[in-house]
Amino acid sequence: MPGVKEIGYSAFLSCRALTTVGSPASLVTIGEEAFHGCESLVSIDLPTSLVTVVRGAFFGCDRLDAATKERINAIDPGAFP
């Protein structure tokens, strides 16, 4: 995935079996509802290049670890409506 800058709108919508996600160093945006409903997601690697997490990107991802949630909320408090 080198060079990928965005995970787009609903890219992984309701992928209930998804547990972990790696991200390229080039990632800057996680789009609206990108991981909405990924209820088994526990970990996502967030690169330092990430600057935008659009509202609702992680709605329903209640199993994400606390440190990841803190980092995402620092970027966009609306990521977990």
SVG drawing of the C-alpha trace seen along z (x, -y; Angstrom):
<svg xmlns="http://www.w3.org/2000/svg" viewBox="-23 -17 29 30">
<polyline fill="none" stroke="black" stroke-width="0.4" points="0.0,0.0 2.9,-2.5 1.7,-5.9 -1.8,-5.5 -3.0,-8.8 -6.6,-8.0 -8.8,-5.2 -12.1,-6.3 -15.8,-6.5 -17.1,-3.2 -14.0,-1.4 -14.3,1.4 -18.0,0.8 -19.2,3.7 -16.2,5.9 -17.0,7.8 -14.1,10.2 -11.5,7.4 -9.3,7.4 -6.2,5.4 -5.2,2.9 -1.7,1.8 -1.4,-1.7 1.3,-3.0 3.4,-5.9 1.9,-8.1 -1.7,-7.9 -3.1,-11.3 -6.9,-10.8 -9.4,-8.2 -12.7,-8.9 -16.3,-9.0 -17.5,-5.6 -14.3,-4.0 -14.4,-1.3 -18.0,-1.8 -19.4,1.4 -16.0,3.3 -17.0,4.6 -14.0,7.0 -11.4,4.3 -9.0,4.1 -6.0,2.5 -5.0,0.1 -1.6,-1.3 -1.8,-5.1 1.1,-6.7 2.4,-10.1 1.4,-11.5 -2.3,-11.1 -4.0,-14.5 -7.7,-13.9 -10.1,-11.4 -13.6,-12.1 -16.7,-12.0 -18.0,-8.5 -14.9,-6.8 -14.9,-4.3 -18.5,-4.2 -19.3,-0.8 -15.6,0.1 -16.0,0.6 -13.2,3.0 -10.4,0.7 -7.7,0.3 -7.9,-2.8 -4.6,-4.3 -5.8,-4.1 -9.1,-5.7 -7.2,-8.6 -5.0,-9.2 -8.0,-9.2 -10.1,-11.5 -7.1,-14.0 -7.5,-14.3 -11.3,-14.3 -13.6,-14.0 -16.4,-12.9 -14.7,-9.7 -16.7,-7.7 -20.2,-9.2"/>
</svg>
